[in-house]
Amino acid sequence: QVRLVESGGGLVQAGGSLRLSCAASGPPFSSNVMGWFRQAPGKEREYIGAINWSGGRTSYGDSMKGRSTIARDAIKNTMYLHLQMNNLKPEDTAVYYCAAGAQALSSMPANYAYWGQGTQVTVSS
């Protein structure tokens, strides 16, 4: 079974930076796209961005455009997805999720077959 495990969340002051990582392991999945989403209490899951694994093409949603960068690498049998977030704001406070299994770059959560458990990011003012 495909397993996604996020790490790197925590408490940061407004204006600070965080780097989230997602380790993907398990059977190879027929997808070339991994992405990041976030969800704040009482709100819908929001698209941050995604990357095409083979070509490295990326897309970003409006929520963190210009303040985030998605990158990927692989070590042995594990794929790693990273999210660098800069100039964080209190409204960025949310649970951040790694997702995989989309067939193309997509902002729709329903297009992703696999999800991590999420990592909490809290930005204090």
Summary of the structure (lengths in Angstrom):
residues: 125
radius of gyration: 13.5
end to end distance: 39.8
largest distance: 41.9
contacts: 386
relative contact order: 0.32
helix: 5%
strand: 54%
